[in-house]
Amino acid sequence: MEEETGLSASCWEQLGEAHLSNSVTDEFAVWYVAKGLTQGEHHPEGTEELRLRRVPFSHALEMVLAGEITDALSRLAITQYELQLRRQK
């Protein structure tokens, strides 16, 4: 996270894990929520062209529901975190 965004976290909480497509690949994913963020300098690799965009979590959830975020792992992480927040209320 720090390399791409410059953000570092004081706490990482594992939210979940899954086999992303076990009929095709053995890819296994683990996702976290990072807390206690501190902004620093980002250091992308020379071949990376990154555009960073910050949005409130509620907007990211709306982007998932509207089909604007299509990456499966991002969708899993965002929806699971929303469900966890609802459970805590």
Phi and psi in degrees as a GROMACS rama.xvg file:
@    title "Ramachandran Plot"
@    xaxis  label "Phi"
@    yaxis  label "Psi"
@TYPE xy
-64.4344  -40.2919  GLU-2
-58.5628  -46.8852  GLU-3
-82.1105  -35.6679  GLU-4
-114.223  -19.1938  THR-5
84.3064  -0.555948  GLY-6
-88.8911  137.359  LEU-7
-121.632  155.493  SER-8
-123.397  143.613  ALA-9
-86.0303  -15.3238  SER-10
-147.814  134.948  CYS-11
-120.315  129.097  TRP-12
-118.268  119.162  GLU-13
-70.9225  128.823  GLN-14
-98.706  -36.7593  LEU-15
-173.471  177.996  GLY-16
-154.276  152.321  GLU-17
-162.257  154.603  ALA-18
-85.5245  121.647  HIS-19
-75.7792  -31.3962  LEU-20
-163.235  71.1576  SER-21
-68.4487  -5.90127  ASN-22
-85.3338  -14.7711  SER-23
-118.119  -35.4161  VAL-24
-144.937  165.186  THR-25
-99.4659  19.632  ASP-26
-63.0514  128.447  GLU-27
-121.221  129.978  PHE-28
-115.735  145.877  ALA-29
-130.967  133.913  VAL-30
-127.831  151.1  TRP-31
-132.305  163.003  TYR-32
-112.711  133.061  VAL-33
-100.223  133.407  ALA-34
-127.164  160.901  LYS-35
66.4278  53.5967  GLY-36
-77.7759  142.06  LEU-37
-129.05  130.6  THR-38
-84.741  130.707  GLN-39
-133.455  -158.298  GLY-40
-88.7173  139.997  GLU-41
-92.1382  153.556  HIS-42
-136.837  67.9727  HIS-43
-67.0615  154.866  PRO-44
-65.0742  156.835  GLU-45
-58.2679  -27.7079  GLY-46
-88.8856  -8.82285  THR-47
-84.4397  134.786  GLU-48
-120.224  100.977  GLU-49
-110.838  141.021  LEU-50
-118.431  117.429  ARG-51
-92.5715  140.013  LEU-52
-139.988  120.536  ARG-53
-97.3865  131.177  ARG-54
-135.527  150.222  VAL-55
-60.7616  151.843  PRO-56
-56.0986  -40.3056  PHE-57
-60.4984  -35.0635  SER-58
-71.5503  -40.0568  HIS-59
-60.4509  -40.2999  ALA-60
-62.8347  -43.8975  LEU-61
-61.8916  -36.6448  GLU-62
-65.1555  -37.8895  MET-63
-63.1795  -49.3443  VAL-64
-65.4314  -28.9331  LEU-65
-86.6111  -2.95722  ALA-66
80.0889  13.9352  GLY-67
-80.0572  -31.9502  GLU-68
-99.4276  116.888  ILE-69
-113.581  -9.90166  THR-70
-64.2914  123.618  ASP-71
-59.6419  -43.6346  ALA-72
-67.3414  -39.217  LEU-73
-63.0873  -42.2309  SER-74
-62.9709  -42.8927  ARG-75
-59.8579  -49.6393  LEU-76
-63.541  -45.6521  ALA-77
-66.6865  -45.4641  ILE-78
-70.42  -36.5875  THR-79
-66.5457  -39.5854  GLN-80
-64.1621  -40.9868  TYR-81
-60.0999  -44.3264  GLU-82
-63.7206  -38.7906  LEU-83
-64.2852  -41.7303  GLN-84
-62.6902  -41.185  LEU-85
-64.1794  -37.6742  ARG-86
-66.1485  -31.3492  ARG-87
-76.8406  -14.7257  GLN-88
